[in-house]
Amino acid sequence: MWNSDLTIVLASNSPRRKQLIEAMDFRLETISPSDSNEDYPADLPFEQIPIYLAQKKMHSLHYQKPLHNKVLLTADTIVFLNGKPLGKPQNESQARQMLNDLSDNEHLVITGCCLKTDKAEYSFSDRSLVAFAPLTEEEISYYISKHRPFDKAGSYGIQDWIGLTGIERIEGSYYNVMGLPCQKVYQTIRNMVLRKPYE
């Protein structure tokens, strides 16, 4: 079942996605994502936004190398609070507001993934429900000052201090909240590639 020669070509600058793919014992090649914008149709249901953006990233790539024994992967993770997407904060004020909104509340984290081989392309999404305990202003200030979460959707990383101390409950994949639903990625790759060896 396992193909140790398989390489995942990750079109992402996320160190967390890189870490997770390496932990899954895949060979890893990274490329920079395209400069495509993250616009989406205004009438698109919020649950479909991450998968739409992952597909958009895939279709804007200019990867010219053969995909023999390779899988090209794009992904997009969004934090949703009451159906409203929370992006990456632009400054400390935005980060503080997001964390105050998430405090003592539940939110959804949805990751869309698009995978492509030389024979097929497949997309899916995964969701996790995350519940935060009440966060004090001191805790929020400490986290922003110490961990600088400006590259993270929703202004937090589940693997960071605030995830360790402030998250009460998760329903769904922990790794999905980190940025990659690893089990679903593995199952999809197995279905696309490992059960159908290259000629």
VOPAGU-2260 file (C-alpha; in pm, 1 decimal, decimal comma):
REM VOPAGU-2260
SITE   aa  ch    i         X         Y         Z
SITE  MET   A    0       0,0       0,0       0,0
SITE  TRP   A    1     273,5     246,5      93,2
SITE  ASN   A    2     484,5     408,1    -177,3
SITE  SER   A    3     800,2     550,3     -23,4
SITE  ASP   A    4     900,0     705,7    -357,1
SITE  LEU   A    5     594,5     929,9    -371,2
SITE  THR   A    6     666,1    1302,1    -356,4
SITE  ILE   A    7     417,6    1566,2    -247,9
SITE  VAL   A    8     471,9    1894,4    -431,2
SITE  LEU   A    9     333,3    2150,2    -186,5
SITE  ALA   A   10     237,5    2487,2    -332,5
SITE  SER   A   11     233,6    2673,5      -3,6
SITE  ASN   A   12     455,6    2891,3     213,7
SITE  SER   A   13     308,4    2745,3     532,1
SITE  PRO   A   14     574,8    2592,0     758,5
SITE  ARG   A   15     301,5    2399,6     936,9
SITE  ARG   A   16     181,9    2222,9     621,7
SITE  LYS   A   17     541,7    2140,8     535,6
SITE  GLN   A   18     593,4    1996,2     884,3
SITE  LEU   A   19     279,5    1782,7     863,2
SITE  ILE   A   20     361,0    1636,6     521,1
SITE  GLU   A   21     711,6    1547,2     635,3
SITE  ALA   A   22     564,9    1385,1     947,4
SITE  MET   A   23     348,8    1168,5     718,2
SITE  ASP   A   24     673,9    1028,7     569,8
SITE  PHE   A   25     613,8    1163,0     221,6
SITE  ARG   A   26     898,4    1304,5      22,7
SITE  LEU   A   27     843,7    1677,3      -2,8
SITE  GLU   A   28     904,8    1936,0    -269,3
SITE  THR   A   29     786,8    2291,1    -207,5
SITE  ILE   A   30     706,1    2556,9    -462,7
SITE  SER   A   31     581,6    2908,8    -414,2
SITE  PRO   A   32     208,3    2952,5    -465,1
SITE  SER   A   33      95,3    3173,6    -747,7
SITE  ASP   A   34       7,0    3536,6    -690,8
SITE  SER   A   35    -361,7    3477,3    -762,0
SITE  ASN   A   36    -596,2    3683,0    -547,2
SITE  GLU   A   37    -826,7    3524,6    -294,2
SITE  ASP   A   38   -1149,1    3670,6    -430,8
SITE  TYR   A   39   -1452,4    3444,5    -453,3
SITE  PRO   A   40   -1811,1    3486,3    -574,2
SITE  ALA   A   41   -2020,9    3688,4    -332,3
SITE  ASP   A   42   -2302,5    3432,7    -341,6
SITE  LEU   A   43   -2076,0    3134,5    -269,4
SITE  PRO   A   44   -2185,8    2952,6      51,1
SITE  PHE   A   45   -1920,4    3005,2     315,4
SITE  GLU   A   46   -1857,0    2631,4     352,4
SITE  GLN   A   47   -1742,1    2619,4     -11,0
SITE  ILE   A   48   -1497,6    2912,6       3,9
SITE  PRO   A   49   -1186,7    2713,7     115,4
SITE  ILE   A   50   -1224,7    2448,3    -152,6
SITE  TYR   A   51   -1291,5    2714,9    -416,1
SITE  LEU   A   52    -971,1    2895,2    -318,1
SITE  ALA   A   53    -767,2    2572,2    -311,7
SITE  GLN   A   54    -885,8    2495,2    -665,2
SITE  LYS   A   55    -813,2    2851,8    -773,5
SITE  LYS   A   56    -457,6    2818,9    -641,8
SITE  MET   A   57    -413,1    2490,0    -827,4
SITE  HIS   A   58    -538,4    2622,3   -1158,5
SITE  SER   A   59    -316,3    2931,1   -1140,5
SITE  LEU   A   60       5,7    2731,2   -1092,2
SITE  HIS   A   61     259,3    2698,4   -1370,5
SITE  TYR   A   62     422,3    2372,1   -1266,2
SITE  GLN   A   63     589,1    2234,9   -1576,9
SITE  LYS   A   64     765,1    1925,3   -1442,1
SITE  PRO   A   65     618,3    1576,9   -1497,9
SITE  LEU   A   66     401,8    1451,1   -1213,0
SITE  HIS   A   67     517,3    1091,3   -1235,7
SITE  ASN   A   68     524,7     962,4    -876,4
SITE  LYS   A   69     427,3    1310,0    -760,9
SITE  VAL   A   70     112,4    1470,1    -623,4
SITE  LEU   A   71      66,1    1845,8    -651,0
SITE  LEU   A   72    -116,1    1986,3    -346,4
SITE  THR   A   73    -277,9    2322,8    -274,7
SITE  ALA   A   74    -479,1    2408,7      35,7
SITE  ASP   A   75    -662,9    2696,2     198,6
SITE  THR   A   76    -768,7    2715,3     563,3
SITE  ILE   A   77   -1026,5    2964,0     689,3
SITE  VAL   A   78   -1163,5    3030,1    1036,3
SITE  PHE   A   79   -1536,7    3104,9    1034,9
SITE  LEU   A   80   -1722,3    3268,4    1320,8
SITE  ASN   A   81   -2099,3    3261,9    1270,8
SITE  GLY   A   82   -2042,1    3207,7     900,0
SITE  LYS   A   83   -1809,0    3507,5     869,3
SITE  PRO   A   84   -1452,9    3437,3     752,1
SITE  LEU   A   85   -1172,7    3559,8     975,7
SITE  GLY   A   86    -856,1    3610,6     774,5
SITE  LYS   A   87    -505,7    3688,9     887,9
SITE  PRO   A   88    -485,2    4000,6    1106,0
SITE  GLN   A   89    -311,5    4300,2     954,8
SITE  ASN   A   90    -208,2    4447,5    1289,0
SITE  GLU   A   91    -228,6    4404,6    1665,4
SITE  SER   A   92    -568,0    4572,6    1685,7
SITE  GLN   A   93    -724,1    4326,5    1442,3
SITE  ALA   A   94    -563,3    4031,5    1618,9
SITE  ARG   A   95    -697,7    4149,2    1953,1
SITE  GLN   A   96   -1048,8    4193,4    1810,9
SITE  MET   A   97   -1049,1    3845,6    1655,4
SITE  LEU   A   98    -932,6    3678,7    1974,6
SITE  ASN   A   99   -1190,4    3867,3    2178,8
SITE  ASP   A  100   -1458,1    3745,8    1935,4
SITE  LEU   A  101   -1334,8    3385,2    1959,6
SITE  SER   A  102   -1312,3    3397,4    2339,4
SITE  ASP   A  103   -1579,5    3188,6    2517,8
SITE  ASN   A  104   -1720,8    3092,5    2177,6
SITE  GLU   A  105   -1727,4    2817,7    1916,7
SITE  HIS   A  106   -1607,0    2853,5    1559,5
SITE  LEU   A  107   -1549,8    2642,8    1249,3
SITE  VAL   A  108   -1218,8    2581,9    1080,2
SITE  ILE   A  109   -1251,1    2457,3     722,5
SITE  THR   A  110    -960,7    2353,5     501,8
SITE  GLY   A  111   -1005,3    2304,0     130,3
SITE  CYS   A  112    -755,6    2084,0     -53,4
SITE  CYS   A  113    -689,7    2022,7    -421,6
SITE  LEU   A  114    -464,6    1734,8    -531,7
SITE  LYS   A  115    -341,8    1665,2    -881,1
SITE  THR   A  116    -150,3    1376,5   -1037,3
SITE  ASP   A  117     -64,9    1315,7   -1400,6
SITE  LYS   A  118    -388,6    1121,2   -1428,6
SITE  ALA   A  119    -647,5    1293,6   -1210,8
SITE  GLU   A  120    -745,7    1594,2   -1001,2
SITE  TYR   A  121    -957,6    1575,2    -686,5
SITE  SER   A  122   -1076,3    1833,7    -434,1
SITE  PHE   A  123   -1235,4    1807,3     -91,1
SITE  SER   A  124   -1274,3    1999,0     232,6
SITE  ASP   A  125   -1271,5    1910,0     599,6
SITE  ARG   A  126   -1412,5    2094,2     898,3
SITE  SER   A  127   -1340,3    2108,9    1268,6
SITE  LEU   A  128   -1538,9    2275,2    1545,1
SITE  VAL   A  129   -1322,8    2454,6    1800,7
SITE  ALA   A  130   -1440,8    2584,1    2137,7
SITE  PHE   A  131   -1241,2    2847,4    2324,9
SITE  ALA   A  132   -1259,9    2906,7    2697,6
SITE  PRO   A  133   -1297,4    3267,6    2811,9
SITE  LEU   A  134    -974,3    3456,3    2744,9
SITE  THR   A  135    -867,1    3747,9    2960,7
SITE  GLU   A  136    -725,1    4067,8    2814,2
SITE  GLU   A  137    -394,3    3983,8    2980,1
SITE  GLU   A  138    -384,7    3641,5    2814,2
SITE  ILE   A  139    -467,1    3790,2    2473,5
SITE  SER   A  140    -201,2    4058,4    2513,9
SITE  TYR   A  141      58,7    3801,4    2620,4
SITE  TYR   A  142     -17,1    3575,5    2324,8
SITE  ILE   A  143      -3,6    3854,4    2066,3
SITE  SER   A  144     318,3    3994,2    2212,3
SITE  LYS   A  145     493,7    3659,0    2253,4
SITE  HIS   A  146     372,1    3462,8    1950,6
SITE  ARG   A  147     291,6    3734,1    1690,6
SITE  PRO   A  148       4,4    3544,2    1520,1
SITE  PHE   A  149     -15,1    3771,8    1216,9
SITE  ASP   A  150      39,0    3488,8     966,7
SITE  LYS   A  151    -247,7    3279,8    1102,7
SITE  ALA   A  152    -614,4    3276,3    1005,4
SITE  GLY   A  153    -825,4    3384,8    1300,4
SITE  SER   A  154    -514,0    3519,9    1478,2
SITE  TYR   A  155    -419,1    3195,4    1646,8
SITE  GLY   A  156    -235,2    2868,6    1600,6
SITE  ILE   A  157    -377,9    2566,5    1775,2
SITE  GLN   A  158     -24,5    2437,1    1831,9
SITE  ASP   A  159      75,5    2761,7    2005,4
SITE  TRP   A  160      44,6    2866,7    2368,9
SITE  ILE   A  161    -311,3    2989,9    2327,5
SITE  GLY   A  162    -418,6    2655,7    2182,1
SITE  LEU   A  163    -258,1    2468,2    2467,9
SITE  THR   A  164    -412,8    2686,3    2736,7
SITE  GLY   A  165    -732,2    2826,8    2586,0
SITE  ILE   A  166    -902,8    2560,1    2376,3
SITE  GLU   A  167   -1155,6    2353,7    2567,5
SITE  ARG   A  168   -1279,6    2120,5    2296,1
SITE  ILE   A  169   -1230,2    2016,8    1934,5
SITE  GLU   A  170   -1472,4    1818,2    1722,5
SITE  GLY   A  171   -1293,4    1691,6    1415,9
SITE  SER   A  172    -930,7    1680,8    1306,1
SITE  TYR   A  173    -673,6    1867,0    1515,0
SITE  TYR   A  174    -441,0    1878,1    1214,7
SITE  ASN   A  175    -714,0    2034,0    1003,9
SITE  VAL   A  176    -702,4    2330,9    1241,7
SITE  MET   A  177    -324,4    2343,9    1192,6
SITE  GLY   A  178    -383,7    2374,6     819,4
SITE  LEU   A  179    -397,4    2025,6     669,3
SITE  PRO   A  180    -650,4    1743,8     729,8
SITE  CYS   A  181    -379,4    1480,0     718,7
SITE  GLN   A  182    -592,6    1166,6     735,7
SITE  LYS   A  183    -815,3    1280,3     449,6
SITE  VAL   A  184    -512,6    1388,2     247,4
SITE  TYR   A  185    -355,7    1045,2     296,5
SITE  GLN   A  186    -677,1     861,2     208,4
SITE  THR   A  187    -723,6    1073,0    -102,9
SITE  ILE   A  188    -366,5    1013,5    -216,9
SITE  ARG   A  189    -405,7     641,2    -155,5
SITE  ASN   A  190    -721,5     634,9    -365,7
SITE  MET   A  191    -571,0     846,4    -642,9
SITE  VAL   A  192    -224,4     696,8    -661,6
SITE  LEU   A  193    -132,5     409,6    -435,9
SITE  ARG   A  194    -417,6     184,1    -546,7
SITE  LYS   A  195    -347,3     267,9    -908,6
SITE  PRO   A  196      29,7     237,3    -958,6
SITE  TYR   A  197     186,8     429,1   -1240,9
SITE  GLU   A  198     264,9     234,5   -1553,1
